[in-house]
Amino acid sequence: MIKILLLSDTHSYIDDRILKYASEADEIWHAGDIGEIKVTDTLQAIKPLRAVYGNIDDAEVRGEFPLNNIFTVDGVKVVITHIGGYPGKYNARVKELLLTEKPKLYICGHSHILKVMHDKKLNLLHMNPGAAGIHGFHQIRTMLRFSLDNGKIDNLEVIELGKRGQRTD
């Protein structure tokens, strides 16, 4: 069993609460809008990191991370990208990617809205962890934690980090 911490939209912000949960995971996944590279440097110093760049990310972040990250962990094929949409409302680029790659788990960020839902048509689980940073229009900072175990996605939980705009460092 592999424990995953999934976050997105940090917008250059990282704090001790995020780092506490990061230290409890086996891997950390970031769905883009990282902000400054120091965010991912800090996370990578704790646990293995898989990430993608987002629309606000600069050349340094884009040089370090891809637009799409496609991989398989413990029997679960995963596609992560920053902007992509939701079941029934994917953008054209992502829809083609999902049809080609056929993942079991599709992850995106960008909206700052936490959402987990099944796509019955494409037979996948969609996750958006919301926003872990303090900038944006979201009200509550959120992340997701779950485990992968022999092809199953299990033990999903929402982590609330407090109100947007409230620094905890």
C-alpha positions as a Markdown table, in Angstrom:
| # | Residue | x | y | z |
|---|---|---|---|---|
| 1 | Met | 0.0 | 0.0 | 0.0 |
| 2 | Ile | 1.3 | 3.4 | -1.0 |
| 3 | Lys | 0.0 | 6.6 | 0.8 |
| 4 | Ile | -0.4 | 9.6 | -1.4 |
| 5 | Leu | -0.7 | 13.3 | -0.5 |
| 6 | Leu | -2.3 | 15.3 | -3.4 |
| 7 | Leu | -2.2 | 19.1 | -3.5 |
| 8 | Ser | -2.5 | 21.8 | -6.0 |
| 9 | Asp | -2.5 | 25.6 | -6.4 |
| 10 | Thr | 0.0 | 26.4 | -3.7 |
| 11 | His | 0.8 | 29.7 | -5.5 |
| 12 | Ser | 4.3 | 29.9 | -3.8 |
| 13 | Tyr | 2.9 | 29.1 | -0.4 |
| 14 | Ile | 4.0 | 26.2 | 1.9 |
| 15 | Asp | 3.5 | 25.9 | 5.6 |
| 16 | Asp | 4.1 | 23.5 | 8.5 |
| 17 | Arg | 0.6 | 22.0 | 8.2 |
| 18 | Ile | 1.3 | 21.0 | 4.6 |
| 19 | Leu | 4.7 | 19.7 | 5.6 |
| 20 | Lys | 3.3 | 17.6 | 8.4 |
| 21 | Tyr | 0.9 | 15.8 | 6.1 |
| 22 | Ala | 3.7 | 15.5 | 3.5 |
| 23 | Ser | 5.9 | 13.7 | 6.0 |
| 24 | Glu | 3.2 | 11.1 | 6.6 |
| 25 | Ala | 2.8 | 10.2 | 2.9 |
| 26 | Asp | 4.9 | 7.8 | 0.8 |
| 27 | Glu | 4.6 | 10.1 | -2.2 |
| 28 | Ile | 3.5 | 13.7 | -2.8 |
| 29 | Trp | 1.7 | 14.7 | -6.0 |
| 30 | His | 1.2 | 18.4 | -7.0 |
| 31 | Ala | -1.3 | 19.3 | -9.7 |
| 32 | Gly | 0.2 | 22.6 | -10.8 |
| 33 | Asp | 0.3 | 26.3 | -10.0 |
| 34 | Ile | 3.3 | 25.6 | -7.8 |
| 35 | Gly | 4.5 | 29.2 | -7.9 |
| 36 | Glu | 8.1 | 29.4 | -6.8 |
| 37 | Ile | 10.4 | 26.4 | -7.2 |
| 38 | Lys | 11.1 | 26.5 | -3.4 |
| 39 | Val | 7.7 | 24.9 | -2.8 |
| 40 | Thr | 8.6 | 21.8 | -4.7 |
| 41 | Asp | 12.2 | 21.8 | -3.5 |
| 42 | Thr | 10.9 | 21.8 | 0.1 |
| 43 | Leu | 8.4 | 18.9 | -0.7 |
| 44 | Gln | 11.1 | 16.9 | -2.5 |
| 45 | Ala | 13.4 | 17.1 | 0.5 |
| 46 | Ile | 10.7 | 15.3 | 2.5 |
| 47 | Lys | 9.3 | 12.6 | 0.1 |
| 48 | Pro | 9.3 | 11.6 | -3.6 |
| 49 | Leu | 7.4 | 14.2 | -5.6 |
| 50 | Arg | 5.5 | 13.9 | -8.9 |
| 51 | Ala | 4.2 | 17.2 | -10.3 |
| 52 | Val | 3.0 | 19.2 | -13.3 |
| 53 | Tyr | 3.3 | 22.9 | -14.1 |
| 54 | Gly | 0.3 | 25.2 | -14.1 |
| 55 | Asn | -0.7 | 28.3 | -15.9 |
| 56 | Ile | 1.0 | 30.7 | -13.4 |
| 57 | Asp | 4.3 | 28.8 | -13.3 |
| 58 | Asp | 7.4 | 30.4 | -14.6 |
| 59 | Ala | 10.1 | 29.0 | -16.9 |
| 60 | Glu | 12.0 | 27.5 | -14.0 |
| 61 | Val | 9.0 | 25.5 | -12.8 |
| 62 | Arg | 8.2 | 24.6 | -16.4 |
| 63 | Gly | 11.7 | 23.4 | -16.9 |
| 64 | Glu | 11.5 | 21.1 | -13.9 |
| 65 | Phe | 8.0 | 19.6 | -14.4 |
| 66 | Pro | 5.9 | 18.5 | -17.5 |
| 67 | Leu | 2.5 | 19.7 | -18.7 |
| 68 | Asn | 1.2 | 16.1 | -18.3 |
| 69 | Asn | 2.6 | 13.5 | -15.9 |
| 70 | Ile | 1.5 | 9.9 | -16.8 |
| 71 | Phe | 2.7 | 7.0 | -14.7 |
| 72 | Thr | 1.5 | 3.8 | -13.0 |
| 73 | Val | 1.8 | 3.2 | -9.2 |
| 74 | Asp | 0.8 | 0.0 | -7.5 |
| 75 | Gly | -1.4 | -1.1 | -10.4 |
| 76 | Val | -3.1 | 2.3 | -10.9 |
| 77 | Lys | -2.5 | 4.3 | -14.1 |
| 78 | Val | -2.5 | 8.0 | -13.4 |
| 79 | Val | -2.8 | 11.1 | -15.6 |
| 80 | Ile | -2.1 | 14.5 | -13.9 |
| 81 | Thr | -2.4 | 17.8 | -15.7 |
| 82 | His | -3.2 | 21.3 | -14.3 |
| 83 | Ile | -6.1 | 22.5 | -16.5 |
| 84 | Gly | -8.5 | 19.8 | -17.8 |
| 85 | Gly | -12.1 | 20.0 | -16.7 |
| 86 | Tyr | -14.4 | 17.5 | -15.2 |
| 87 | Pro | -16.3 | 14.4 | -16.4 |
| 88 | Gly | -18.5 | 15.4 | -19.3 |
| 89 | Lys | -16.7 | 18.8 | -19.5 |
| 90 | Tyr | -13.1 | 18.0 | -20.3 |
| 91 | Asn | -11.2 | 20.4 | -22.6 |
| 92 | Ala | -10.4 | 18.9 | -26.0 |
| 93 | Arg | -6.7 | 18.3 | -25.2 |
| 94 | Val | -7.4 | 16.4 | -22.0 |
| 95 | Lys | -10.3 | 14.4 | -23.5 |
| 96 | Glu | -8.0 | 13.1 | -26.2 |
| 97 | Leu | -5.3 | 12.4 | -23.6 |
| 98 | Leu | -7.7 | 10.4 | -21.5 |
| 99 | Leu | -9.1 | 8.4 | -24.4 |
| 100 | Thr | -5.5 | 7.6 | -25.5 |
| 101 | Glu | -4.0 | 6.8 | -22.1 |
| 102 | Lys | -7.1 | 5.2 | -20.4 |
| 103 | Pro | -6.0 | 6.0 | -16.8 |
| 104 | Lys | -7.8 | 4.7 | -13.7 |
| 105 | Leu | -7.1 | 8.0 | -12.0 |
| 106 | Tyr | -7.3 | 11.5 | -13.6 |
| 107 | Ile | -6.1 | 14.5 | -11.5 |
| 108 | Cys | -6.2 | 18.2 | -12.3 |
| 109 | Gly | -6.1 | 21.4 | -10.3 |
| 110 | His | -6.7 | 25.0 | -11.5 |
| 111 | Ser | -10.3 | 25.6 | -10.4 |
| 112 | His | -9.5 | 25.8 | -6.6 |
| 113 | Ile | -12.6 | 23.7 | -6.1 |
| 114 | Leu | -12.2 | 20.3 | -4.4 |
| 115 | Lys | -14.0 | 17.7 | -6.3 |
| 116 | Val | -13.9 | 13.9 | -6.5 |
| 117 | Met | -16.2 | 12.1 | -8.9 |
| 118 | His | -16.4 | 9.0 | -11.1 |
| 119 | Asp | -16.5 | 9.2 | -14.8 |
| 120 | Lys | -18.6 | 6.2 | -15.7 |
| 121 | Lys | -18.2 | 6.9 | -19.5 |
| 122 | Leu | -14.4 | 6.7 | -19.3 |
| 123 | Asn | -14.2 | 4.4 | -16.3 |
| 124 | Leu | -11.9 | 6.5 | -14.2 |
| 125 | Leu | -11.9 | 8.5 | -11.0 |
| 126 | His | -11.4 | 12.2 | -11.2 |
| 127 | Met | -9.8 | 14.1 | -8.4 |
| 128 | Asn | -9.2 | 17.9 | -7.9 |
| 129 | Pro | -7.7 | 18.6 | -4.5 |
| 130 | Gly | -8.8 | 22.2 | -4.4 |
| 131 | Ala | -6.1 | 24.8 | -3.4 |
| 132 | Ala | -3.6 | 24.5 | -0.6 |
| 133 | Gly | -2.3 | 28.0 | -1.0 |
| 134 | Ile | -3.5 | 31.3 | 0.5 |
| 135 | His | -4.1 | 33.1 | -2.7 |
| 136 | Gly | -7.3 | 32.7 | -4.9 |
| 137 | Phe | -11.0 | 32.8 | -4.6 |
| 138 | His | -11.4 | 29.5 | -2.6 |
| 139 | Gln | -12.7 | 29.8 | 1.0 |
| 140 | Ile | -11.0 | 26.8 | 2.6 |
| 141 | Arg | -7.5 | 25.5 | 1.8 |
| 142 | Thr | -7.7 | 21.8 | 1.0 |
| 143 | Met | -5.7 | 18.7 | 0.0 |
| 144 | Leu | -6.5 | 15.1 | -0.5 |
| 145 | Arg | -4.9 | 12.0 | 1.0 |
| 146 | Phe | -5.5 | 8.4 | -0.2 |
| 147 | Ser | -3.8 | 5.1 | -0.7 |
| 148 | Leu | -3.1 | 2.9 | -3.7 |
| 149 | Asp | -3.2 | -0.8 | -3.1 |
| 150 | Asn | -2.9 | -3.5 | -5.8 |
| 151 | Gly | -4.9 | -1.5 | -8.3 |
| 152 | Lys | -7.4 | 0.0 | -5.9 |
| 153 | Ile | -7.8 | 3.6 | -4.8 |
| 154 | Asp | -8.7 | 3.5 | -1.1 |
| 155 | Asn | -8.9 | 5.5 | 2.2 |
| 156 | Leu | -9.7 | 8.8 | 0.5 |
| 157 | Glu | -9.9 | 11.8 | 2.9 |
| 158 | Val | -10.2 | 15.5 | 2.6 |
| 159 | Ile | -7.7 | 17.6 | 4.5 |
| 160 | Glu | -8.8 | 21.1 | 5.4 |
| 161 | Leu | -6.0 | 23.5 | 6.2 |
| 162 | Gly | -7.9 | 26.5 | 7.3 |
| 163 | Lys | -9.3 | 29.6 | 5.7 |
| 164 | Arg | -7.8 | 31.1 | 2.6 |
| 165 | Gly | -5.6 | 34.1 | 3.4 |
| 166 | Gln | -4.7 | 32.9 | 6.9 |
| 167 | Arg | -0.9 | 32.3 | 7.1 |
| 168 | Thr | 0.1 | 29.6 | 9.5 |
| 169 | Asp | 3.9 | 30.0 | 9.3 |
